[in-house]
Amino acid sequence: MAGATPAKAGRPASRRRRTVRSRGWPVLLAAAAALATALPGGRAMAAAAGEPLRVCADPDNLPFSSAEGGGRGISLEIAQLVADALGRPLEPVWTVTVFGKRALRTSLLAGQCDAFVGLPETVDFMGKRLIYTQKLFSMGYALVLPAGQTVHDLDGLDGKRVGVQFGTPPQSLLATRPAVTAVTFMDAGAAVTALAHGDLDAAFVWGPIAGYLNHSGLADRFHVVPIAGEDMQWQTGIGFARGQTKLRDEVDHALAGLAEPIGRLALKYGLPTERPIRLAAATTNPLLVLAAATSEAPAAPPAQEAPAAKEAPAAKEAMSRTAAPAVPAESGADAVEGRSIFNSICAHCHGPNAEQAVTKINLRLLHHRYGDKMDEVFIYTVTHGRPTKGMPNWSGILTDDDFVKIRAFLHSVQQPD
């Protein structure tokens, strides 16, 4: 993959989306696939000589691991360093990590492998079921800017088109800043591609992917700056199942002598290594700006509030001539299931149970805005998306039945006109 453009980097688009749909820790898991070792507890290290050092690694997850091509990935290269230090051959065990914690339960905690590299060192992740080595890297979200540009506070993003990943802390952070045009992508690679093509001014995405694409395919033309803050960065190490203390200590001892080559690998794969910076607080409260703008608007016929009325003429024409997909009628029980689907998929942006203080994304006002067109606008939006408004296209991800149930739930919570 070295030298590939962002559009071709890493994996097919369908594979790239998978890591973004899973949010929080699953994103970290998919980005940090896996070093695993096997050493029966209680045996002396000498007894393990010649036994394979098994490595759980995702077969398609560069910059961390790959089963194809010349680039093995930083996780596999670290595994090789550790295996060499322990005098054992390396044996990759391919494990798909898209399902996040489930991947741990069915591999590490099921005894299929003994350790993962890059797991977050926090008890909030898997409780006391894991133990860790010393820290390897800090991983998290990063701001990607053209070389020579810098941003010190959130005001520095005002007036810019900024790419964000769906369901991530950066998307939430920018959702309440009306002066920032947040453009939503399903994965970091797509956002970096758009930035490279000049369609964005910046990207605020998963740092390891952005750094790798910038280094391997874009000749370091962008500055990838790790951003500090709540849910933005995590210290990562090699995690082991509880009870594997002896093996953990042996690997930890090996890592102590590998700091320099591991540092070179971080540079080779473009991992952001700068100290994370904390964006200073904005000088103006964006919620106050939004509230002021809302209070000055007329109370209003729905057409004035409808996002569709503000779309470019071509977009409005497309909506007017594109029939909404045929979606089955909803039943009385659909609202209950729809609430559950909504809270697992949509609540990150629109609030739990569709309770959202930000008027422009408050879905309890859909009937107030659109009247009898509410259902038509809803179906069109979820099946086409509005990327410039931060809304992705959910076709192929949610089914028609899912849309019916979500729509039924939204009907049940509409505020009176």
Beta strands, then each sheet from edge to edge (+ up, - down):
strand 1: 53-57
strand 2: 60-61
strand 3: 65-66
strand 4: 90-94
strand 5: 115-120
strand 6: 130-146
strand 7: 161-165
strand 8: 181-185
strand 9: 202-206
strand 10: 222-226
strand 11: 233-241
sheet 1: 1+ 4+
sheet 2: 2+ 3-
sheet 3: 5+ 11- 6+ 9- 7- 8-
sheet 4: 5+ 11- 6+ 10-
end
